[in-house]
Amino acid sequence: MNDALARPLPDAAAERAEDAVRVAAARRGDRAAFEGLYRRHAGWLLPMLWRLAAGDRGRAEDWLQEAFVQAWQKLDQLRDGAAFPAWLKRLAVNLALADQRRGQLTLVDQTSEQAAPEPPWPAADLDLERAIVSLPERARHVLVLFHLAGLGHTEIGLAMNIDPGTSKAQLHRARTLLKERLA
Amino acid sequence: MKIDDSRLDPSLDRRLAALTREYAPDPALWHGIEARLPPRRRSRRLAIAAAVGGLALIVATLTAQLQREPLLDPGRMTVDAEAQALRALEPESIPAAWTEAAAGLESAWHDNQAAIAELEQALERSPGNRLLLDFLAQARLRQARLIGQAATRNSVPISTERKIDT
């Protein structure tokens, strides 16, 4: 695991316990408890999905909704309710990557001359946001999963169905392209 | 070829680390999700398996108790006969409503027990956390209610739906 994104919150243990309680209630069909899980975790999931979707907000929101619907349906497969955030992240990443592989939705043409999309949040570093979403798809995926989702190369390899060495090479490529575009 | 050059470009790392990580989605998104959530239902096979497991436990406990402490009062014959009848029950002959209700209670009990264990662990790490204490109190109350419901339900089918020779 890439620990760069580990959140050292003072109340992390309490949050994990609250997640476990809500997951147990949601398993029994408690929608309010599941909504509590959504309120807590959708906020960090959306920026990651927006970047994976090359700045396509509609697609990122579709993935977000689908991830939570699938999470509700598969809650019985989650053994440790406190591990809900990591489980949800894997679910959303797999869903997003599979959707892009299937090409069910119209992909953003990354080589077009269109202006790069702006994020829906007030971006502190708009140049970098634009540079990321304009990266080639594979390089962008690896960069987002490594630097913004906190996955390691082994996990990225599993999610993208590539060798961990390929993941490292794609990360190097992404960083080189970013530096060129930001220079 | 150099693969990981992150240490050679701390400026890029700083900019990546400073990117926005949290953004509250449009509130309408939740309504879209909620509308698509199907009702949660436990598998019927799991429910039957749980009910049969529970029944086997009751039979084993009752049998062991009778062997250890033979009853001396006139009710002994009735209890013996009930134990024999319980042993003779085939899983297929258990009333469906009873098995589903028992499985539901047992499942809820296990879920709740897991939640209690998580809360107790969390309280060891954060003693005095009022939110956790409140959750724990609610979970224990719920556990007591589930046990009460189970005791009520278990007594009904045996006495009303089974014919036992005495």
Interface residues (C-beta under 8 A of the other chain):
Chain A: A4 L5 D11 A13 A14 R16 A17 E18 A20 V21 A24 A26 R27 R28 G29 R31 F34 E35 Y38 R39 A42 G43 W44 L46 P47 E61 L64 Q65 F68 V69 W72 Q73 L75 G81 A82 P119 P120 W121 P122 A123 A124 D125 L128 E129 H147 L148 G165 K168 A169 L171 H172 R175 T176 L178 K179 L182
Chain B: M1 K2 I3 D4 D5 S6 D9 L12 R15 L16 A17 A18 L19 T20 R21 E22 Y23 A24 P25 D26 L29 W30 G32 I33 E34 R36 L37 P38 P39 R40 A108 D111 N112 A114 A115 E118 L119 Q121 A122 R125 S126 N129 L131 L132 F135 A139
